[in-house]
Amino acid sequence: MYFHGLFAGIAALVIIGLFHPVVIKGEYHFGKRIWPFFLITGLGFTAAACIVSHAYLSALLGITGFTCFWSIKELFDQEERVKRGWFPRNPSRNPA
């Protein structure tokens, strides 16, 4: 039996699960203006995935990179969730 795909799926689930609170806390403390951080980080992980020769490490780096890209969308969606009252707004941050 081959478990490589299973391990990649579990790793993807864990990585996405770790990014969920990062997006929520990031939006709470900094707003959507931190999206360039996710873009640069995602580009870095994606570039590293193209350079690394180890297949499993490359897959993990690629999954992390594209999770960073998806986090940009989620960051803007999180701002909308805050406006709807589904998540708390940071009272010390200006509603810009």
DSSP file (Angstrom, degrees, kcal/mol; ACC not computed):
  #  RESIDUE AA STRUCTURE BP1 BP2  ACC     N-H-->O    O-->H-N    N-H-->O    O-->H-N    TCO  KAPPA ALPHA  PHI   PSI    X-CA   Y-CA   Z-CA
    1    1 A M              0   0    0      0, 0.0     2,-0.5     0, 0.0     0, 0.0   0.000 360.0 360.0 360.0 149.3    0.0    0.0    0.0
    2    2 A Y        +     0   0    0      1,-0.1     4,-0.2     2,-0.0     3,-0.1  -0.945 360.0 176.4-113.7 125.0    1.1    3.6   -0.7
    3    3 A F     >  +     0   0    0     -2,-0.5     4,-2.6     1,-0.1     5,-0.2   0.299  51.6 103.4-109.1   7.5    0.4    6.2    1.9
    4    4 A H  H  > S+     0   0    0      1,-0.2     4,-2.3     2,-0.2     5,-0.2   0.915  84.8  45.7 -60.3 -45.4    2.0    9.2    0.3
    5    5 A G  H  > S+     0   0    0      2,-0.2     4,-2.4     1,-0.2    -1,-0.2   0.889 111.8  52.6 -65.0 -39.0   -1.2   10.8   -0.8
    6    6 A L  H  > S+     0   0    0      2,-0.2     4,-2.4     1,-0.2    -2,-0.2   0.924 110.6  47.3 -62.0 -44.8   -2.8   10.1    2.6
    7    7 A F  H  X S+     0   0    0     -4,-2.6     4,-2.6     1,-0.2    -2,-0.2   0.889 111.2  51.0 -65.4 -38.8    0.1   11.9    4.4
    8    8 A A  H  X S+     0   0    0     -4,-2.3     4,-2.5    -5,-0.2    -1,-0.2   0.903 110.6  49.8 -64.5 -40.1   -0.1   14.8    2.0
    9    9 A G  H  X S+     0   0    0     -4,-2.4     4,-2.2     2,-0.2    -2,-0.2   0.912 111.6  47.3 -64.2 -43.2   -3.8   15.1    2.6
   10   10 A I  H  X S+     0   0    0     -4,-2.4     4,-2.4     2,-0.2    -2,-0.2   0.915 112.3  50.4 -63.9 -42.5   -3.3   15.1    6.4
   11   11 A A  H  X S+     0   0    0     -4,-2.6     4,-2.8     2,-0.2     5,-0.2   0.908 109.6  50.9 -62.4 -41.7   -0.5   17.6    6.1
   12   12 A A  H  X S+     0   0    0     -4,-2.5     4,-2.7     1,-0.2     5,-0.3   0.918 110.2  49.7 -61.6 -43.0   -2.7   19.9    4.0
   13   13 A L  H  X S+     0   0    0     -4,-2.2     4,-2.2     1,-0.2    -2,-0.2   0.911 113.0  46.2 -62.0 -43.0   -5.5   19.7    6.6
   14   14 A V  H  X S+     0   0    0     -4,-2.4     4,-2.1     2,-0.2    -2,-0.2   0.922 113.4  48.6 -66.6 -44.3   -3.1   20.5    9.4
   15   15 A I  H  X S+     0   0    0     -4,-2.8     4,-1.8     2,-0.2    -2,-0.2   0.935 113.9  45.7 -63.4 -46.2   -1.5   23.4    7.5
   16   16 A I  H  X S+     0   0    0     -4,-2.7     4,-1.4     1,-0.2    -1,-0.2   0.905 111.7  53.3 -62.9 -40.6   -4.9   24.9    6.6
   17   17 A G  H  < S+     0   0    0     -4,-2.2    -1,-0.2    -5,-0.3    -2,-0.2   0.849 108.4  49.7 -63.2 -34.4   -6.1   24.4   10.1
   18   18 A L  H  X S+     0   0    0     -4,-2.1     4,-0.8     1,-0.2    -1,-0.2   0.835 108.7  52.4 -72.6 -32.4   -3.1   26.3   11.4
   19   19 A F  H  X S+     0   0    0     -4,-1.8     4,-2.4     1,-0.2     5,-0.2   0.756  92.9  75.0 -75.9 -23.4   -3.6   29.2    9.1
   20   20 A H  H  X S+     0   0    0     -4,-1.4     4,-1.8     1,-0.2    -1,-0.2   0.947 101.8  37.9 -56.8 -53.8   -7.3   29.6   10.1
   21   21 A P  H  > S+     0   0    0      0, 0.0     4,-2.9     0, 0.0     5,-0.3   0.812 111.8  60.8 -68.8 -26.3   -6.5   31.3   13.5
   22   22 A V  H  X S+     0   0    0     -4,-0.8     4,-2.6     2,-0.2    -2,-0.2   0.925 106.8  45.7 -63.4 -43.0   -3.6   33.2   11.9
   23   23 A V  H  X S+     0   0    0     -4,-2.4     4,-2.5     2,-0.2     5,-0.2   0.926 114.3  48.1 -64.6 -44.8   -6.0   34.9    9.5
   24   24 A I  H  X S+     0   0    0     -4,-1.8     4,-2.1    -5,-0.2    -2,-0.2   0.947 116.9  41.2 -62.7 -49.5   -8.5   35.7   12.3
   25   25 A K  H  X S+     0   0    0     -4,-2.9     4,-2.5     2,-0.2     5,-0.3   0.885 113.9  54.0 -67.2 -37.9   -5.8   37.1   14.6
   26   26 A G  H  X>S+     0   0    0     -4,-2.6     4,-2.7    -5,-0.3     5,-0.7   0.923 110.9  44.9 -62.0 -44.7   -4.1   38.9   11.8
   27   27 A E  H  X5S+     0   0    0     -4,-2.5     4,-1.2     3,-0.2    -1,-0.2   0.896 112.6  53.0 -65.9 -39.1   -7.3   40.7   10.7
   28   28 A Y  H  <5S+     0   0    0     -4,-2.1    -2,-0.2    -5,-0.2    -1,-0.2   0.924 120.5  30.5 -61.7 -45.5   -8.1   41.5   14.4
   29   29 A H  H  <5S+     0   0    0     -4,-2.5    -2,-0.2    -5,-0.1    -1,-0.2   0.818 139.6  13.6 -86.8 -31.9   -4.7   43.1   15.1
   30   30 A F  H ><5S-     0   0    0     -4,-2.7     3,-0.6    -5,-0.3    -3,-0.2   0.556  89.8-138.4-123.9 -12.3   -3.8   44.6   11.7
   31   31 A G  G ><< -     0   0    0     -4,-1.2     3,-1.0    -5,-0.7    -1,-0.2  -0.297  56.5 -45.4  76.2-168.9   -6.8   44.5    9.4
   32   32 A K  G >  S+     0   0    0      1,-0.2     3,-1.7     2,-0.1    -1,-0.2   0.543 116.3  91.3 -77.1  -4.3   -6.6   43.6    5.8
   33   33 A R  G <  S+     0   0    0     -3,-0.6    -1,-0.2     1,-0.3     4,-0.1   0.569  72.9  70.8 -69.4  -6.1   -3.5   45.7    5.2
   34   34 A I  G X>  +     0   0    0     -3,-1.0     3,-1.2     1,-0.2     4,-1.1   0.363  64.1 105.3 -89.0   7.0   -1.3   42.7    6.1
   35   35 A W  H <> S+     0   0    0     -3,-1.7     4,-2.0     1,-0.3    -1,-0.2   0.837  70.8  61.8 -58.8 -32.5   -2.2   40.9    2.8
   36   36 A P  H 3> S+     0   0    0      0, 0.0     4,-2.9     0, 0.0     5,-0.3   0.852  98.2  58.7 -62.6 -29.6    1.2   41.7    1.3
   37   37 A F  H <> S+     0   0    0     -3,-1.2     4,-2.5     1,-0.2     5,-0.2   0.937 107.5  45.2 -60.2 -46.1    2.8   39.6    4.1
   38   38 A F  H  X S+     0   0    0     -4,-1.1     4,-2.5     2,-0.2    -1,-0.2   0.873 113.4  51.2 -65.6 -36.9    0.8   36.6    2.9
   39   39 A L  H  X S+     0   0    0     -4,-2.0     4,-2.5     2,-0.2    -2,-0.2   0.952 113.4  42.7 -65.1 -50.1    1.6   37.3   -0.7
   40   40 A I  H  X S+     0   0    0     -4,-2.9     4,-2.2     2,-0.2    -2,-0.2   0.908 116.4  48.3 -64.5 -42.1    5.4   37.5   -0.1
   41   41 A T  H  X S+     0   0    0     -4,-2.5     4,-2.6    -5,-0.3     5,-0.2   0.917 111.9  49.7 -64.2 -43.0    5.4   34.5    2.2
   42   42 A G  H  X S+     0   0    0     -4,-2.5     4,-2.5    -5,-0.2    -2,-0.2   0.900 110.3  49.9 -63.0 -41.2    3.3   32.5   -0.3
   43   43 A L  H  X S+     0   0    0     -4,-2.5     4,-2.5     2,-0.2    -1,-0.2   0.891 110.9  50.9 -63.9 -38.4    5.7   33.4   -3.1
   44   44 A G  H  X S+     0   0    0     -4,-2.2     4,-2.4     2,-0.2    -2,-0.2   0.937 112.4  44.4 -64.1 -47.3    8.7   32.4   -0.9
   45   45 A F  H  X S+     0   0    0     -4,-2.6     4,-2.0     2,-0.2    -2,-0.2   0.890 114.6  49.8 -64.6 -39.2    7.2   29.0   -0.1
   46   46 A T  H  X S+     0   0    0     -4,-2.5     4,-1.3     2,-0.2    -2,-0.2   0.906 111.3  48.4 -67.7 -41.0    6.1   28.4   -3.7
   47   47 A A  H  X S+     0   0    0     -4,-2.5     4,-1.2     1,-0.2     3,-0.3   0.911 111.3  50.7 -63.3 -41.7    9.6   29.3   -5.0
   48   48 A A  H  X S+     0   0    0     -4,-2.4     4,-2.6     1,-0.2     3,-0.3   0.873 105.5  56.6 -63.4 -36.7   11.2   27.0   -2.4
   49   49 A A  H  < S+     0   0    0     -4,-2.0    -1,-0.2     1,-0.2    -2,-0.2   0.835 107.5  49.2 -63.9 -31.7    8.8   24.2   -3.5
   50   50 A C  H  < S+     0   0    0     -4,-1.3    -1,-0.2    -3,-0.3    -2,-0.2   0.744 115.9  42.7 -77.7 -23.6   10.2   24.6   -7.0
   51   51 A I  H  < S+     0   0    0     -4,-1.2    -2,-0.2    -3,-0.3    -3,-0.1   0.837  91.7  90.2 -91.8 -37.2   13.8   24.5   -5.9
   52   52 A V     <  -     0   0    0     -4,-2.6     6,-0.0     1,-0.1     9,-0.0  -0.385  58.7-159.0 -68.0 134.9   13.7   21.7   -3.3
   53   53 A S        +     0   0    0     -2,-0.1     2,-0.5     5,-0.0    -1,-0.1   0.680  64.6  96.5 -90.0 -18.2   14.4   18.3   -4.8
   54   54 A H     >  -     0   0    0      1,-0.2     4,-2.6     2,-0.0     5,-0.2  -0.621  68.8-146.6 -75.5 123.0   12.8   16.2   -2.1
   55   55 A A  H  > S+     0   0    0     -2,-0.5     4,-2.2     1,-0.2    -1,-0.2   0.886  92.6  45.2 -61.8 -44.6    9.3   15.4   -3.3
   56   56 A Y  H  > S+     0   0    0      2,-0.2     4,-2.3     1,-0.2    -1,-0.2   0.912 115.0  46.7 -70.2 -41.4    7.6   15.4    0.1
   57   57 A L  H  > S+     0   0    0      2,-0.2     4,-2.6     1,-0.2    -2,-0.2   0.906 111.9  52.3 -65.4 -40.2    9.2   18.5    1.3
   58   58 A S  H  X S+     0   0    0     -4,-2.6     4,-2.5     1,-0.2    -2,-0.2   0.903 109.2  50.1 -61.0 -41.2    8.4   20.2   -2.0
   59   59 A A  H  X S+     0   0    0     -4,-2.2     4,-2.6    -5,-0.2    -2,-0.2   0.917 111.0  48.4 -63.8 -43.2    4.8   19.2   -1.6
   60   60 A L  H  X S+     0   0    0     -4,-2.3     4,-2.3     2,-0.2    -2,-0.2   0.899 112.3  48.8 -64.5 -40.0    4.6   20.6    1.9
   61   61 A L  H  X S+     0   0    0     -4,-2.6     4,-2.6     2,-0.2    -2,-0.2   0.905 112.3  48.8 -65.9 -40.8    6.2   23.8    0.8
   62   62 A G  H  X S+     0   0    0     -4,-2.5     4,-2.5     2,-0.2     5,-0.2   0.911 110.9  49.6 -64.6 -43.0    3.8   24.1   -2.1
   63   63 A I  H  X S+     0   0    0     -4,-2.6     4,-1.8     1,-0.2    -2,-0.2   0.923 113.0  47.5 -61.2 -44.2    0.7   23.4    0.1
   64   64 A T  H  X S+     0   0    0     -4,-2.3     4,-1.8     2,-0.2    -2,-0.2   0.909 111.2  51.6 -64.4 -42.0    1.9   26.0    2.6
   65   65 A G  H  X S+     0   0    0     -4,-2.6     4,-1.7     1,-0.2    -2,-0.2   0.930 112.4  43.9 -61.2 -46.8    2.6   28.6   -0.2
   66   66 A F  H  X S+     0   0    0     -4,-2.5     4,-2.2     1,-0.2    -1,-0.2   0.772 108.6  58.4 -73.9 -23.7   -0.9   28.2   -1.8
   67   67 A T  H  X S+     0   0    0     -4,-1.8     4,-1.8    -5,-0.2    -1,-0.2   0.866 104.5  52.6 -67.8 -35.6   -2.4   28.3    1.7
   68   68 A C  H  X S+     0   0    0     -4,-1.8     4,-0.9     2,-0.2    -2,-0.2   0.920 109.1  49.1 -62.6 -43.4   -0.8   31.7    2.1
   69   69 A F  H >X S+     0   0    0     -4,-1.7     4,-0.9     1,-0.2     3,-0.8   0.917 111.3  48.6 -62.4 -42.7   -2.4   32.8   -1.2
   70   70 A W  H 3X S+     0   0    0     -4,-2.2     4,-2.2     1,-0.2    -1,-0.2   0.830 102.5  64.1 -65.7 -31.2   -5.8   31.5   -0.1
   71   71 A S  H 3X S+     0   0    0     -4,-1.8     4,-2.2     1,-0.2    -1,-0.2   0.784  93.3  62.0 -64.6 -27.0   -5.3   33.3    3.2
   72   72 A I  H <X S+     0   0    0     -4,-0.9     4,-1.6    -3,-0.8    -1,-0.2   0.946 107.1  43.7 -62.4 -47.2   -5.3   36.7    1.3
   73   73 A K  H  X S+     0   0    0     -4,-0.9     4,-2.3     1,-0.2    -2,-0.2   0.926 113.8  50.9 -61.9 -44.5   -8.9   35.9    0.2
   74   74 A E  H  X S+     0   0    0     -4,-2.2     4,-2.7     1,-0.2    -1,-0.2   0.827 104.0  59.2 -64.6 -31.3   -9.8   34.8    3.7
   75   75 A L  H  X S+     0   0    0     -4,-2.2     4,-1.5     2,-0.2    -1,-0.2   0.922 109.1  42.8 -62.5 -44.7   -8.4   38.0    5.1
   76   76 A F  H  X S+     0   0    0     -4,-1.6     4,-1.4     2,-0.2    -2,-0.2   0.876 114.7  50.8 -69.5 -37.6  -10.8   40.1    3.1
   77   77 A D  H  X S+     0   0    0     -4,-2.3     4,-2.1     1,-0.2    -2,-0.2   0.876 106.3  56.1 -65.1 -36.4  -13.7   37.7    3.8
   78   78 A Q  H  X S+     0   0    0     -4,-2.7     4,-2.2     1,-0.2    -1,-0.2   0.875 101.8  56.3 -63.8 -37.2  -12.8   37.9    7.5
   79   79 A E  H  X S+     0   0    0     -4,-1.5     4,-2.0     1,-0.2    -1,-0.2   0.907 108.2  48.1 -60.4 -40.4  -13.2   41.7    7.4
   80   80 A E  H  X S+     0   0    0     -4,-1.4     4,-1.9     2,-0.2    -2,-0.2   0.886 108.5  53.7 -66.8 -38.4  -16.7   41.2    6.0
   81   81 A R  H  <>S+     0   0    0     -4,-2.1     5,-2.4     1,-0.2     6,-0.7   0.885 108.5  50.0 -62.9 -37.6  -17.5   38.6    8.8
   82   82 A V  H ><5S+     0   0    0     -4,-2.2     3,-1.2     4,-0.2    -2,-0.2   0.915 108.3  52.7 -66.2 -42.9  -16.4   41.2   11.4
   83   83 A K  H 3<5S+     0   0    0     -4,-2.0    -2,-0.2     1,-0.3    -1,-0.2   0.849 108.1  51.5 -61.3 -33.8  -18.7   43.9    9.8
   84   84 A R  T 3<5S-     0   0    0     -4,-1.9    -1,-0.3    -5,-0.1    -2,-0.2   0.577 118.7-113.8 -79.1  -9.5  -21.6   41.4   10.0
   85   85 A G  T < 5S+     0   0    0     -3,-1.2    -3,-0.2    -4,-0.5    -2,-0.1   0.597  83.2 121.7  89.2  11.5  -20.8   40.9   13.7
   86   86 A W  S   <S+     0   0    0     -5,-2.4    -4,-0.2    -6,-0.2    -5,-0.1   0.757  80.0  28.5 -77.8 -24.5  -19.8   37.2   13.4
   87   87 A F  S    S-     0   0    0     -6,-0.7    -2,-0.2    -9,-0.1    -1,-0.1  -0.949  97.9 -94.5-132.4 153.2  -16.4   38.0   14.9
   88   88 A P        -     0   0    0      0, 0.0     2,-0.3     0, 0.0    -6,-0.1  -0.380  32.9-130.5 -71.5 145.5  -15.3   40.7   17.3
   89   89 A R        -     0   0    0     -7,-0.1   -61,-0.1    -2,-0.1     3,-0.0  -0.726  25.3-112.4 -90.0 143.4  -13.9   44.0   16.1
   90   90 A N    >   -     0   0    0     -2,-0.3     3,-1.3   -62,-0.2    -1,-0.0  -0.667  24.4-158.7 -75.9 113.3  -10.7   45.3   17.6
   91   91 A P  T 3  S+     0   0    0      0, 0.0    -1,-0.2     0, 0.0    -2,-0.0   0.745  87.8  56.7 -69.0 -21.4  -11.7   48.4   19.6
   92   92 A S  T 3  S+     0   0    0      2,-0.1     2,-0.4    -3,-0.0    -2,-0.1   0.508  94.3  80.0 -87.8  -3.0   -8.2   49.9   19.6
   93   93 A R  S <  S-     0   0    0     -3,-1.3   -63,-0.1   -65,-0.1   -62,-0.0  -0.862  86.3-116.3-105.6 137.4   -7.9   49.8   15.8
   94   94 A N        -     0   0    0     -2,-0.4     2,-2.3     1,-0.1    -2,-0.1  -0.476  25.9-119.9 -68.5 138.4   -9.4   52.5   13.6
   95   95 A P              0   0    0      0, 0.0    -1,-0.1     0, 0.0   -64,-0.0  -0.388 360.0 360.0 -77.8  65.3  -12.2   51.2   11.3
   96   96 A A              0   0    0     -2,-2.3    -2,-0.0     0, 0.0   -65,-0.0   0.455 360.0 360.0 -81.9 360.0  -10.4   52.2    8.1
